[in-house]
Amino acid sequence: MTLHDMNTNSRELLPTADRAAGAPVSRVPAATSTRTTRTNKVRSGAKTNKHQVIAYLQAHEGATAQDVAKALGTSVEYVRATATRNGLKLGRARSQNVTLKISESAFFALEEAAAKREITSLQLARQILQTVATENLVDAVLDDGRA
């Protein structure tokens, strides 16, 4: 029972000696590999390594995982894992509660746009403000010449 054949029809391993003797066959599933690996690539195609993450965090104290991931072109998960493994602290995205007064027409426009996206007008307003602020779009949105 040292030799094994692969029966391609039933995908089972058959002990050669037992098969010849007419003995019952034990089914052993064929080995398959589903393991995948993920690489963290910078936009230039080079792999991001832990030293780049560490250097960035040391140079930019208080940077969030999102900041580092965006700057290095890698995943937020990779940045968090690298920081944790190396005892480095990540900054936190801070939020503040703000009350804004807007015109009735602007409110209804937000309500309509939010309904199309199946979210609340508050969620839409938050998304719009965060995107405009973090993507440096204020000048483009206002286009008032005060850049």
Secondary structure, 3 states (H helix, E strand, C coil): CCCEEEECCCCEEEEHHHHHHCCCCCCCECCCCCCCCCCCECCCCCECCHHHHHHHHHHCCCCCHHHHHHHHCCCHHHHHHHHHHCCCCCCCCCCCCCCCCCCHHHHHHHHHHHHHHCCCHHHHHHHHHHHHHHCCCHHHHHCCCCC
